[in-house]
Amino acid sequence: MNAEAETTAGRPRREPLSRERVIQVALEIMDREGVEAITMRHVGRALGVEAMSLYNHVKDKEDLLDGITGAVMAEFRWEPTPEGWVDQAREAAREWRRLIRAHPNVMQLLVERKHPMASAEMLRPTEIALDILRRAGLSERDTVNAFQAIGGYIFGAVMMEIGNLAPGRPEDAPEPAELSRETASEFPCLAQLLPWFIDCDTDATFELGLDLLLEGIRAKGTTAARSVLPTLRSPGATTP
């Protein structure tokens, strides 16, 4: 241990507080214990300081929660590619799912926000998604609607996965009991498809839902493009 890492008493020097360190520790608490566990006192204890010391780096709890949201959004990994908008939309959706699965409690922060996002870190994923979707040929209104639909789908898919509502069975779970003859007779579709439902892969489920959404957006964009063609023809043009 060098002299810079020691105090005069020979003990390790405490890492100085910074906004980034306060937010990182608060994020770790959120991931581990949930949003409700984030208090100035709890974060202070985790850092080994009094809660009042945190106010030198964050204005208040709301500012701290904003910082956590921004830190999560900053983990969104995206590099522009030459692929078409469908492939780009698919990759962006997969990345958003990865991010939310890594920090599922951030969904609560996003849903409960009382003011618009303002920082560059928060706005960047939205800008990327809107830029991709507007190239689908949608109207401005439908571009926003498509963005909301895909975002809602990803949130719902992740909530099902982490809440054990998704198809599939944990490795240590017991084998499911077969339906009784009476139940199978009343619900024949469920009886026939139950094995597939139980063994369904969550990744495959997500990809299918995403494909359905993107194909619907593609069809909507194609229809919108066709509807404006007549206005682009000259008055004397004939319909091919």
Order of alpha helices (4+ residues) and beta strands (2+ residues): alpha-alpha-alpha-alpha-alpha-alpha-alpha-alpha-alpha-alpha
